[in-house]
């Protein structure tokens, strides 16, 4: 059974997790998170009011990290487009 598990795991990594499509997705996700994090830590006024207050109380990095962690994929993509100026705020 262990040998079969290893074969299946290798297949999944090769064909799915580390496929060129997923590598591109991971690269995009990393860029979005890193750039939004940096922008919001530099200017916490860009955050929603409740997170601005948290930034004042707990520090911007903690508030921004928590805000990002609570976002869905779709919501973070909307935030990213707003950050790039592609849609209205």
Biopython code that builds the backbone (N, CA, C, O; Angstrom):
import numpy as np
from Bio.PDB.StructureBuilder import StructureBuilder

atoms = [
    (1, "UNK", "N", (0.825, -1.184, 0.000)),
    (1, "UNK", "CA", (0.000, 0.000, 0.000)),
    (1, "UNK", "C", (0.878, 1.259, 0.000)),
    (1, "UNK", "O", (0.571, 2.224, -0.701)),
    (2, "UNK", "N", (1.957, 1.255, 0.774)),
    (2, "UNK", "CA", (2.846, 2.415, 0.837)),
    (2, "UNK", "C", (3.456, 2.710, -0.531)),
    (2, "UNK", "O", (3.587, 3.875, -0.909)),
    (3, "UNK", "N", (3.825, 1.684, -1.267)),
    (3, "UNK", "CA", (4.394, 1.886, -2.600)),
    (3, "UNK", "C", (3.360, 2.544, -3.520)),
    (3, "UNK", "O", (3.708, 3.440, -4.290)),
    (4, "UNK", "N", (2.120, 2.120, -3.453)),
    (4, "UNK", "CA", (1.052, 2.714, -4.272)),
    (4, "UNK", "C", (0.814, 4.180, -3.870)),
    (4, "UNK", "O", (0.593, 5.033, -4.729)),
    (5, "UNK", "N", (0.861, 4.459, -2.580)),
    (5, "UNK", "CA", (0.675, 5.825, -2.107)),
    (5, "UNK", "C", (1.771, 6.732, -2.662)),
    (5, "UNK", "O", (1.504, 7.854, -3.091)),
    (6, "UNK", "N", (3.015, 6.229, -2.649)),
    (6, "UNK", "CA", (4.137, 7.017, -3.160)),
    (6, "UNK", "C", (3.991, 7.282, -4.660)),
    (6, "UNK", "O", (4.276, 8.383, -5.130)),
    (7, "UNK", "N", (3.550, 6.280, -5.400)),
    (7, "UNK", "CA", (3.347, 6.448, -6.848)),
    (7, "UNK", "C", (2.247, 7.482, -7.100)),
    (7, "UNK", "O", (2.396, 8.363, -7.946)),
    (8, "UNK", "N", (1.150, 7.366, -6.365)),
    (8, "UNK", "CA", (0.045, 8.318, -6.528)),
    (8, "UNK", "C", (0.484, 9.732, -6.154)),
    (8, "UNK", "O", (0.147, 10.694, -6.843)),
    (9, "UNK", "N", (1.227, 9.853, -5.076)),
    (9, "UNK", "CA", (1.701, 11.159, -4.621)),
    (9, "UNK", "C", (2.634, 11.775, -5.663)),
    (9, "UNK", "O", (2.517, 12.962, -5.965)),
    (10, "UNK", "N", (3.538, 11.003, -6.205)),
    (10, "UNK", "CA", (4.460, 11.499, -7.229)),
    (10, "UNK", "C", (3.684, 11.953, -8.469)),
    (10, "UNK", "O", (3.991, 12.989, -9.059)),
    (11, "UNK", "N", (2.689, 11.178, -8.850)),
    (11, "UNK", "CA", (1.867, 11.535, -10.000)),
    (11, "UNK", "C", (1.142, 12.864, -9.750)),
    (11, "UNK", "O", (1.138, 13.740, -10.614)),
    (12, "UNK", "N", (0.536, 13.012, -8.580)),
    (12, "UNK", "CA", (-0.197, 14.239, -8.266)),
    (12, "UNK", "C", (0.724, 15.457, -8.271)),
    (12, "UNK", "O", (0.359, 16.507, -8.801)),
    (13, "UNK", "N", (1.899, 15.327, -7.693)),
    (13, "UNK", "CA", (2.831, 16.451, -7.699)),
    (13, "UNK", "C", (3.262, 16.807, -9.113)),
    (13, "UNK", "O", (3.275, 17.979, -9.488)),
    (14, "UNK", "N", (3.611, 15.806, -9.886)),
    (14, "UNK", "CA", (4.091, 16.031, -11.243)),
    (14, "UNK", "C", (2.983, 16.559, -12.153)),
    (14, "UNK", "O", (3.222, 17.472, -12.943)),
    (15, "UNK", "N", (1.798, 16.009, -12.057)),
    (15, "UNK", "CA", (0.721, 16.315, -12.996)),
    (15, "UNK", "C", (-0.214, 17.432, -12.548)),
    (15, "UNK", "O", (-0.905, 18.031, -13.373)),
    (16, "UNK", "N", (-0.241, 17.714, -11.260)),
    (16, "UNK", "CA", (-1.186, 18.707, -10.780)),
    (16, "UNK", "C", (-0.494, 19.813, -9.995)),
    (16, "UNK", "O", (-0.417, 20.949, -10.463)),
    (17, "UNK", "N", (0.005, 19.496, -8.816)),
    (17, "UNK", "CA", (0.530, 20.521, -7.907)),
    (17, "UNK", "C", (1.674, 21.325, -8.503)),
    (17, "UNK", "O", (1.763, 22.530, -8.263)),
    (18, "UNK", "N", (2.540, 20.701, -9.263)),
    (18, "UNK", "CA", (3.702, 21.381, -9.827)),
    (18, "UNK", "C", (3.612, 21.497, -11.346)),
    (18, "UNK", "O", (4.628, 21.659, -12.022)),
    (19, "UNK", "N", (2.396, 21.414, -11.880)),
    (19, "UNK", "CA", (2.211, 21.567, -13.322)),
    (19, "UNK", "C", (2.487, 23.019, -13.709)),
    (19, "UNK", "O", (2.386, 23.907, -12.862)),
    (20, "UNK", "N", (2.830, 23.276, -14.964)),
    (20, "UNK", "CA", (3.104, 24.659, -15.384)),
    (20, "UNK", "C", (1.945, 25.615, -15.075)),
    (20, "UNK", "O", (2.174, 26.764, -14.697)),
    (21, "UNK", "N", (0.729, 25.151, -15.230)),
    (21, "UNK", "CA", (-0.421, 26.003, -14.932)),
    (21, "UNK", "C", (-0.448, 26.386, -13.459)),
    (21, "UNK", "O", (-0.665, 27.551, -13.125)),
    (22, "UNK", "N", (-0.230, 25.420, -12.580)),
    (22, "UNK", "CA", (-0.268, 25.702, -11.149)),
    (22, "UNK", "C", (0.929, 26.527, -10.709)),
    (22, "UNK", "O", (0.807, 27.350, -9.801)),
    (23, "UNK", "N", (2.073, 26.326, -11.326)),
    (23, "UNK", "CA", (3.242, 27.144, -10.989)),
    (23, "UNK", "C", (2.940, 28.602, -11.328)),
    (23, "UNK", "O", (3.274, 29.500, -10.555)),
    (24, "UNK", "N", (2.311, 28.843, -12.477)),
    (24, "UNK", "CA", (1.938, 30.207, -12.853)),
    (24, "UNK", "C", (0.925, 30.781, -11.867)),
    (24, "UNK", "O", (1.026, 31.949, -11.491)),
    (25, "UNK", "N", (-0.046, 29.980, -11.444)),
    (25, "UNK", "CA", (-1.044, 30.426, -10.467)),
    (25, "UNK", "C", (-0.383, 30.772, -9.139)),
    (25, "UNK", "O", (-0.708, 31.790, -8.526)),
    (26, "UNK", "N", (0.537, 29.934, -8.697)),
    (26, "UNK", "CA", (1.231, 30.190, -7.433)),
    (26, "UNK", "C", (2.088, 31.458, -7.519)),
    (26, "UNK", "O", (2.167, 32.225, -6.560)),
    (27, "UNK", "N", (2.718, 31.668, -8.657)),
    (27, "UNK", "CA", (3.540, 32.862, -8.855)),
    (27, "UNK", "C", (2.664, 34.113, -8.797)),
    (27, "UNK", "O", (3.026, 35.103, -8.160)),
    (28, "UNK", "N", (1.516, 34.061, -9.463)),
    (28, "UNK", "CA", (0.581, 35.193, -9.445)),
    (28, "UNK", "C", (0.087, 35.439, -8.025)),
    (28, "UNK", "O", (0.074, 36.583, -7.569)),
    (29, "UNK", "N", (-0.311, 34.406, -7.332)),
    (29, "UNK", "CA", (-0.823, 34.545, -5.966)),
    (29, "UNK", "C", (0.236, 35.161, -5.053)),
    (29, "UNK", "O", (-0.074, 36.033, -4.242)),
    (30, "UNK", "N", (1.463, 34.718, -5.181)),
    (30, "UNK", "CA", (2.553, 35.250, -4.363)),
    (30, "UNK", "C", (2.737, 36.743, -4.634)),
    (30, "UNK", "O", (2.892, 37.529, -3.700)),
    (31, "UNK", "N", (2.719, 37.138, -5.912)),
    (31, "UNK", "CA", (2.891, 38.547, -6.262)),
    (31, "UNK", "C", (1.748, 39.390, -5.695)),
    (31, "UNK", "O", (1.984, 40.452, -5.119)),
    (32, "UNK", "N", (0.524, 38.922, -5.855)),
    (32, "UNK", "CA", (-0.639, 39.659, -5.354)),
    (32, "UNK", "C", (-0.531, 39.868, -3.846)),
    (32, "UNK", "O", (-0.689, 40.986, -3.358)),
    (33, "UNK", "N", (-0.266, 38.809, -3.124)),
    (33, "UNK", "CA", (-0.205, 38.901, -1.667)),
    (33, "UNK", "C", (0.949, 39.796, -1.216)),
    (33, "UNK", "O", (0.772, 40.647, -0.344)),
    (34, "UNK", "N", (2.113, 39.607, -1.800)),
    (34, "UNK", "CA", (3.267, 40.415, -1.401)),
    (34, "UNK", "C", (3.041, 41.898, -1.681)),
    (34, "UNK", "O", (3.355, 42.744, -0.845)),
    (35, "UNK", "N", (2.502, 42.211, -2.843)),
    (35, "UNK", "CA", (2.329, 43.626, -3.206)),
    (35, "UNK", "C", (1.197, 44.281, -2.434)),
    (35, "UNK", "O", (1.326, 45.431, -2.016)),
    (36, "UNK", "N", (0.082, 43.568, -2.234)),
    (36, "UNK", "CA", (-0.998, 44.140, -1.430)),
    (36, "UNK", "C", (-0.545, 44.326, 0.013)),
    (36, "UNK", "O", (-0.816, 45.358, 0.627)),
    (37, "UNK", "N", (0.145, 43.326, 0.550)),
    (37, "UNK", "CA", (0.651, 43.427, 1.914)),
    (37, "UNK", "C", (1.531, 44.674, 2.062)),
    (37, "UNK", "O", (1.347, 45.463, 2.989)),
    (38, "UNK", "N", (2.470, 44.841, 1.158)),
    (38, "UNK", "CA", (3.384, 45.991, 1.229)),
    (38, "UNK", "C", (2.635, 47.317, 1.111)),
    (38, "UNK", "O", (2.911, 48.261, 1.851)),
    (39, "UNK", "N", (1.695, 47.379, 0.185)),
    (39, "UNK", "CA", (0.940, 48.629, -0.019)),
    (39, "UNK", "C", (0.104, 48.969, 1.202)),
    (39, "UNK", "O", (0.059, 50.126, 1.618)),
    (40, "UNK", "N", (-0.554, 47.985, 1.775)),
    (40, "UNK", "CA", (-1.440, 48.242, 2.911)),
    (40, "UNK", "C", (-0.668, 48.501, 4.200)),
    (40, "UNK", "O", (-1.119, 49.281, 5.039)),
    (41, "UNK", "N", (0.477, 47.867, 4.371)),
    (41, "UNK", "CA", (1.298, 48.165, 5.545)),
    (41, "UNK", "C", (1.838, 49.594, 5.430)),
    (41, "UNK", "O", (1.902, 50.317, 6.424)),
    (42, "UNK", "N", (2.223, 49.993, 4.224)),
    (42, "UNK", "CA", (2.743, 51.342, 4.010)),
    (42, "UNK", "C", (1.659, 52.408, 4.190)),
    (42, "UNK", "O", (1.945, 53.534, 4.598)),
    (43, "UNK", "N", (0.406, 52.036, 3.878)),
    (43, "UNK", "CA", (-0.698, 53.008, 3.987)),
    (43, "UNK", "C", (-1.950, 52.315, 4.515)),
    (43, "UNK", "O", (-2.840, 51.974, 3.735)),
    (44, "UNK", "N", (-2.032, 52.101, 5.832)),
    (44, "UNK", "CA", (-3.187, 51.422, 6.424)),
    (44, "UNK", "C", (-4.521, 52.129, 6.172)),
    (44, "UNK", "O", (-5.578, 51.528, 6.366)),
    (45, "UNK", "N", (-4.492, 53.392, 5.743)),
    (45, "UNK", "CA", (-5.735, 54.104, 5.424)),
    (45, "UNK", "C", (-6.458, 53.464, 4.239)),
    (45, "UNK", "O", (-7.635, 53.743, 4.009)),
    (46, "UNK", "N", (-5.767, 52.612, 3.490)),
    (46, "UNK", "CA", (-6.383, 51.902, 2.371)),
    (46, "UNK", "C", (-7.237, 50.718, 2.830)),
    (46, "UNK", "O", (-8.009, 50.159, 2.051)),
    (47, "UNK", "N", (-7.088, 50.348, 4.090)),
    (47, "UNK", "CA", (-7.843, 49.224, 4.653)),
    (47, "UNK", "C", (-9.246, 49.664, 5.045)),
    (47, "UNK", "O", (-9.493, 50.856, 5.226)),
    (48, "UNK", "N", (-10.176, 48.705, 5.178)),
    (48, "UNK", "CA", (-11.485, 49.035, 5.746)),
    (48, "UNK", "C", (-11.306, 49.593, 7.165)),
    (48, "UNK", "O", (-10.302, 49.322, 7.824)),
    (49, "UNK", "N", (-12.281, 50.366, 7.620)),
    (49, "UNK", "CA", (-12.160, 51.058, 8.911)),
    (49, "UNK", "C", (-11.822, 50.132, 10.070)),
    (49, "UNK", "O", (-10.975, 50.466, 10.899)),
    (50, "UNK", "N", (-12.477, 48.962, 10.140)),
    (50, "UNK", "CA", (-12.210, 48.073, 11.277)),
    (50, "UNK", "C", (-10.761, 47.597, 11.290)),
    (50, "UNK", "O", (-10.178, 47.414, 12.358)),
    (51, "UNK", "N", (-10.178, 47.395, 10.111)),
    (51, "UNK", "CA", (-8.780, 46.965, 10.048)),
    (51, "UNK", "C", (-7.824, 48.141, 10.244)),
    (51, "UNK", "O", (-6.695, 47.951, 10.697)),
    (52, "UNK", "N", (-8.263, 49.344, 9.909)),
    (52, "UNK", "CA", (-7.448, 50.516, 10.224)),
    (52, "UNK", "C", (-7.288, 50.636, 11.735)),
    (52, "UNK", "O", (-6.198, 50.911, 12.236)),
    (53, "UNK", "N", (-8.382, 50.428, 12.450)),
    (53, "UNK", "CA", (-8.338, 50.478, 13.911)),
    (53, "UNK", "C", (-7.416, 49.390, 14.455)),
    (53, "UNK", "O", (-6.616, 49.645, 15.356)),
    (54, "UNK", "N", (-7.524, 48.187, 13.915)),
    (54, "UNK", "CA", (-6.629, 47.097, 14.337)),
    (54, "UNK", "C", (-5.180, 47.443, 14.054)),
    (54, "UNK", "O", (-4.293, 47.120, 14.843)),
    (55, "UNK", "N", (-4.937, 48.111, 12.912)),
    (55, "UNK", "CA", (-3.567, 48.503, 12.570)),
    (55, "UNK", "C", (-3.009, 49.471, 13.612)),
    (55, "UNK", "O", (-1.831, 49.403, 13.963)),
    (56, "UNK", "N", (-3.856, 50.369, 14.102)),
    (56, "UNK", "CA", (-3.422, 51.311, 15.140)),
    (56, "UNK", "C", (-3.154, 50.583, 16.453)),
    (56, "UNK", "O", (-2.220, 50.922, 17.179)),
    (57, "UNK", "N", (-3.977, 49.584, 16.752)),
    (57, "UNK", "CA", (-3.869, 48.878, 18.035)),
    (57, "UNK", "C", (-2.792, 47.799, 18.031)),
    (57, "UNK", "O", (-2.048, 47.653, 19.001)),
    (58, "UNK", "N", (-2.710, 47.048, 16.942)),
    (58, "UNK", "CA", (-1.840, 45.863, 16.904)),
    (58, "UNK", "C", (-0.657, 45.998, 15.951)),
    (58, "UNK", "O", (0.225, 45.140, 15.916)),
    (59, "UNK", "N", (-0.646, 47.063, 15.193)),
    (59, "UNK", "CA", (0.394, 47.239, 14.191)),
    (59, "UNK", "C", (-0.122, 46.858, 12.812)),
    (59, "UNK", "O", (-0.904, 45.920, 12.660)),
    (60, "UNK", "N", (0.328, 47.597, 11.822)),
    (60, "UNK", "CA", (-0.145, 47.377, 10.459)),
    (60, "UNK", "C", (0.161, 45.972, 9.930)),
    (60, "UNK", "O", (-0.720, 45.359, 9.327)),
    (61, "UNK", "N", (1.361, 45.440, 10.128)),
    (61, "UNK", "CA", (1.627, 44.100, 9.578)),
    (61, "UNK", "C", (0.639, 43.035, 10.073)),
    (61, "UNK", "O", (0.173, 42.213, 9.284)),
    (62, "UNK", "N", (0.318, 43.047, 11.368)),
    (62, "UNK", "CA", (-0.616, 42.058, 11.915)),
    (62, "UNK", "C", (-2.022, 42.251, 11.348)),
    (62, "UNK", "O", (-2.681, 41.285, 10.964)),
    (63, "UNK", "N", (-2.480, 43.517, 11.296)),
    (63, "UNK", "CA", (-3.818, 43.803, 10.778)),
    (63, "UNK", "C", (-3.933, 43.420, 9.305)),
    (63, "UNK", "O", (-4.936, 42.842, 8.884)),
    (64, "UNK", "N", (-2.910, 43.741, 8.532)),
    (64, "UNK", "CA", (-2.927, 43.415, 7.099)),
    (64, "UNK", "C", (-2.873, 41.908, 6.894)),
    (64, "UNK", "O", (-3.600, 41.375, 6.056)),
    (65, "UNK", "N", (-2.036, 41.220, 7.634)),
    (65, "UNK", "CA", (-1.944, 39.756, 7.503)),
    (65, "UNK", "C", (-3.292, 39.112, 7.814)),
    (65, "UNK", "O", (-3.726, 38.206, 7.103)),
    (66, "UNK", "N", (-3.951, 39.575, 8.871)),
    (66, "UNK", "CA", (-5.251, 39.015, 9.222)),
    (66, "UNK", "C", (-6.303, 39.327, 8.159)),
    (66, "UNK", "O", (-7.137, 38.481, 7.835)),
    (67, "UNK", "N", (-6.259, 40.541, 7.621)),
    (67, "UNK", "CA", (-7.193, 40.929, 6.564)),
    (67, "UNK", "C", (-7.001, 40.041, 5.335)),
    (67, "UNK", "O", (-7.973, 39.529, 4.780)),
    (68, "UNK", "N", (-5.758, 39.858, 4.913)),
    (68, "UNK", "CA", (-5.469, 38.999, 3.761)),
    (68, "UNK", "C", (-5.898, 37.551, 4.019)),
    (68, "UNK", "O", (-6.440, 36.890, 3.133)),
    (69, "UNK", "N", (-5.653, 37.073, 5.225)),
    (69, "UNK", "CA", (-5.982, 35.678, 5.546)),
    (69, "UNK", "C", (-7.482, 35.410, 5.469)),
    (69, "UNK", "O", (-7.902, 34.283, 5.208)),
    (70, "UNK", "N", (-8.278, 36.437, 5.694)),
    (70, "UNK", "CA", (-9.722, 36.269, 5.663)),
    (70, "UNK", "C", (-10.344, 36.435, 4.291)),
    (70, "UNK", "O", (-11.556, 36.281, 4.141)),
    (71, "UNK", "N", (-9.544, 36.745, 3.293)),
    (71, "UNK", "CA", (-10.075, 36.996, 1.954)),
    (71, "UNK", "C", (-10.265, 35.700, 1.163)),
    (71, "UNK", "O", (-9.473, 34.763, 1.271)),
    (72, "UNK", "N", (-11.324, 35.676, 0.376)),
    (72, "UNK", "CA", (-11.494, 34.586, -0.585)),
    (72, "UNK", "C", (-10.647, 34.886, -1.812)),
    (72, "UNK", "O", (-10.161, 36.005, -1.971)),
    (73, "UNK", "N", (-10.467, 33.905, -2.675)),
    (73, "UNK", "CA", (-9.697, 34.122, -3.895)),
    (73, "UNK", "C", (-10.321, 35.219, -4.753)),
    (73, "UNK", "O", (-9.619, 36.086, -5.272)),
    (74, "UNK", "N", (-11.642, 35.174, -4.897)),
    (74, "UNK", "CA", (-12.325, 36.172, -5.720)),
    (74, "UNK", "C", (-12.193, 37.573, -5.158)),
    (74, "UNK", "O", (-12.007, 38.532, -5.907)),
    (75, "UNK", "N", (-12.288, 37.696, -3.841)),
    (75, "UNK", "CA", (-12.208, 39.015, -3.212)),
    (75, "UNK", "C", (-10.802, 39.597, -3.317)),
    (75, "UNK", "O", (-10.640, 40.796, -3.541)),
    (76, "UNK", "N", (-9.797, 38.758, -3.157)),
    (76, "UNK", "CA", (-8.429, 39.282, -3.260)),
    (76, "UNK", "C", (-8.126, 39.699, -4.700)),
    (76, "UNK", "O", (-7.379, 40.653, -4.920)),
    (77, "UNK", "N", (-8.694, 38.999, -5.676)),
    (77, "UNK", "CA", (-8.502, 39.407, -7.077)),
    (77, "UNK", "C", (-9.179, 40.752, -7.337)),
    (77, "UNK", "O", (-8.648, 41.572, -8.086)),
    (78, "UNK", "N", (-10.346, 40.992, -6.728)),
    (78, "UNK", "CA", (-11.001, 42.298, -6.855)),
    (78, "UNK", "C", (-10.132, 43.391, -6.236)),
    (78, "UNK", "O", (-9.955, 44.461, -6.818)),
    (79, "UNK", "N", (-9.595, 43.111, -5.055)),
    (79, "UNK", "CA", (-8.716, 44.076, -4.386)),
    (79, "UNK", "C", (-7.482, 44.345, -5.242)),
    (79, "UNK", "O", (-7.014, 45.480, -5.328)),
    (80, "UNK", "N", (-6.967, 43.314, -5.862)),
    (80, "UNK", "CA", (-5.781, 43.446, -6.721)),
    (80, "UNK", "C", (-6.095, 44.338, -7.919)),
    (80, "UNK", "O", (-5.300, 45.211, -8.266)),
    (81, "UNK", "N", (-7.255, 44.123, -8.557)),
    (81, "UNK", "CA", (-7.634, 44.954, -9.700)),
    (81, "UNK", "C", (-7.822, 46.409, -9.274)),
    (81, "UNK", "O", (-7.439, 47.325, -10.003)),
    (82, "UNK", "N", (-8.411, 46.624, -8.094)),
    (82, "UNK", "CA", (-8.550, 47.997, -7.593)),
    (82, "UNK", "C", (-7.172, 48.613, -7.356)),
    (82, "UNK", "O", (-6.931, 49.769, -7.701)),
    (83, "UNK", "N", (-6.266, 47.822, -6.758)),
    (83, "UNK", "CA", (-4.903, 48.299, -6.485)),
    (83, "UNK", "C", (-4.210, 48.723, -7.785)),
    (83, "UNK", "O", (-3.487, 49.719, -7.816)),
    (84, "UNK", "N", (-4.437, 47.966, -8.842)),
    (84, "UNK", "CA", (-3.818, 48.279, -10.138)),
    (84, "UNK", "C", (-4.553, 49.400, -10.866)),
    (84, "UNK", "O", (-4.095, 49.881, -11.903)),
    (85, "UNK", "N", (-5.693, 49.811, -10.317)),
    (85, "UNK", "CA", (-6.477, 50.852, -10.972)),
    (85, "UNK", "C", (-7.307, 50.354, -12.135)),
    (85, "UNK", "O", (-7.699, 51.135, -13.002)),
    (86, "UNK", "N", (-7.577, 49.061, -12.158)),
    (86, "UNK", "CA", (-8.331, 48.474, -13.249)),
    (86, "UNK", "C", (-9.844, 48.572, -13.061)),
    (86, "UNK", "O", (-10.606, 48.445, -14.019)),
    (87, "UNK", "N", (-10.269, 48.799, -11.821)),
    (87, "UNK", "CA", (-11.704, 48.989, -11.515)),
    (87, "UNK", "C", (-11.812, 50.079, -10.455)),
    (87, "UNK", "O", (-10.855, 50.361, -9.735)),
    (88, "UNK", "N", (-12.993, 50.684, -10.372)),
    (88, "UNK", "CA", (-13.219, 51.726, -9.367)),
    (88, "UNK", "C", (-13.190, 51.163, -7.964)),
    (88, "UNK", "O", (-13.551, 50.006, -7.750)),
    (89, "UNK", "N", (-12.774, 51.951, -7.027)),
    (89, "UNK", "CA", (-12.692, 51.530, -5.626)),
    (89, "UNK", "C", (-14.000, 51.477, -4.987)),
    (89, "UNK", "O", (-14.097, 51.139, -3.807)),
]
sb = StructureBuilder()
sb.init_structure("model")
sb.init_model(0)
sb.init_chain("A")
sb.init_seg("    ")
for serial, (resi, resn, name, xyz) in enumerate(atoms, 1):
    if name == "N":
        sb.init_residue(resn, " ", resi, " ")
    sb.init_atom(name, np.array(xyz, "f"), 0.0, 1.0, " ", f" {name:<3s}", serial, name[0])
structure = sb.get_structure()
